[in-house]
Amino acid sequence: MADRPLKVLIAKPGLDGHDRGAKVVAHALRDAGCEVIYTGLKRGVEEIVQEAIQEDADVIGLSILSGAHLTLCQKLLDRLRAAEAEIPVVVGGTIPATDAEALLAMGVQHVFPTGTHLPEIVAYFRGLAPAETGGRP
Amino acid sequence: MSAKAPQLRDAVLLDGIPIKPVYTPEDQAGFDYARKLGNPGEYPFTRGIHPSMYRARVWTMRQYVGFGTPSETNARFKYLMAHGQDALNVAFDLPTQLGLDSADPRAEGEVGRVGMAVDSLADMEEAFDGIPLDRVSVSLTINSMAAIIQAMYLVVAERQGVAWDRIVTTPQNDILKEFIARGTWVYPVEPSLRLVADLAEFCAREAPRVNPISVCGYHIREAGCTPAQEMAYGLAIVAAYIERLLARGLDIDAFAPRLSFNFTCWGRLFEEIAKFRAGRRLYARMLRERFGARDPRSMMLRTLIGGGGSGFTVEEPENNLIRGAYYALAAALAGAQTMALPTYDEAYTIPSPKAQLLALRTMQICAEETGVTDTADPLAGSYFVEALTDAMEAKILEELAGLERLGGIVEAVKSGAIQAEVARQAYLFEQKLLSGEYPKVGVNRHVAPEAERQARPDLELYAFDPKAARAQVAKLERLRRERDHAAVARALARLRDEARGAANLLPAILEAVRAYATLGEMAGALGEVFGEHKEPLVF
């Protein structure tokens, strides 16, 4: 398979309607050459997992500003495991440092708390290799 | 000349307006005081809506409050009232804002998280227990569920023996900005607009001191738009609601005096002040010339000015206290009727009591120590401020014309064109922050050394208690067992029926509220008829 751009699913799980951060990150990743799918607001974790599998996403980026990140991430990771989908999950939002540690322990790949600069996020995604392609050049 | 002219840095506002190093009488050539300004309290209200502004009465100070359960919220209200806050602003949790009961699986992890959980009238009775509703003014931050929550408040008043014409509330009830920015929409655009108008119409007829719509440019700005867009979108949104209320046969002067606004004021001090002065002038003209208002009160842009959390930073959070003081100054000089400030810790946590109190003290110091309240519109006549007010007016008109090209605000919301523009502006702003073009101390100027940045700030984090959510669910289950099931079923059937027709839904909602139908049941009954909004996915 030829080298292809990283495919990123940006999702807003739960009920939180603040999508400025999700859209800014989606925009920046698209400008950086990624293929970006944005799910829109209020998506159930099951829907997000299904969409990630169907779209063959290389990574799921969750944006959560409501404080419900521990509950939502645990549910999403459980669903991914149940579906035997090995898609890394990264999370951004209003996430206190102690919760970030808990999220990483849970199996989240990376946490970007509020205030993370955009280039840092873009650089992180660029460092991820698209699946089944033998890596990036 | 022997000396070289100094190199001046650029000064351009977020809306692209360049600022000159100095303004002179030439910038005011042909200035017509009566047409452009008028005295404070006089058309077109550029200088403010009251003749003596804060000399007569200082702005209302209204912090945004909401804690997990109705009883916690009740206790916090009483605390704030004891510290001199004269109005309350209620935050609801997300399930409540979206019409989900606390026991709904979709609500898991969110019950009581960002505000108070309300499942039925019983919760509102508890939240306002011991708070005389004829003596407080309460702002309800609720939109798609505004008609239901306001109906609950009316029934609480009824049971306290307070007549509906004595109560003062401000349900936010601005669904268009939810579609654009804040995201707590439920139903498609048209039935959502019907609910906004149903509540506003009902209040105009039955509870005339209720301010039935608070149009929020605030959240759209928080989502990324520019100051001129914030004002333009606010004006376009209010016009859309006014058109719907006029179509119901209401007289403009029967409801327009109770319309109000919510805008932010973070950023460049004078750009913000000019935005409000221009906005008042444009609103007055729109109401008089386009909508035929005759009562001057209909032409007054009354607004809450809230600091604007997006001006605050995660970096060195104590700096936000200083920013908050400038935002309070901007809001005062801009002529706010009500003021609210974000708390310095809000990027980290639900505000601590200390942070809430500091925000309140910031406003009190501004009001009582600085002298800014001594005279109305102290900046009037400034060569700079008047020129900038004119420039902002032109920008706002330009944005309004742009909306018309998109088919008007309602069409632009349905197509997602306006959401895309706001997202584009958010991205542009992010780039300005990164490049340093937009200065932020601690972010792109005077950045602390790495080690200091890594240190966790000393903040009191709100400890969310999952027990409270479980107690809320248990309370809901008890209610479901104990209420009159036949009355609930009858009321919900009526609500469904009336949703299919065109009559005002408030009487049916009130019946369901009195029968202790749950919020989720009422919202679900409406959803069966209205369906769900499909979000245009643009970024």
Interface residues (C-beta under 8 A of the other chain):
Chain A: G14 L15 D16 G17 H18 D19 R20 A22 K23 V24 A26 H27 A28 Y38 T39 G40 L41 K42 G44 S66 G67 A68 L70 T71 L72 K75 T94 P96 A97 P113 T114 G115 H117 L118 P119
Chain B: L94 P95 Q97 L98 L100 R106 A107 E108 G109 E110 R113 V114 E178 R182 G183 T184 E222 A223 G224 S310 T313 V314 E315 A347 Y348 T349 I350 A423 R424 A426 Y427 E430 L434 R456 L461 F464 E535 L537 F539
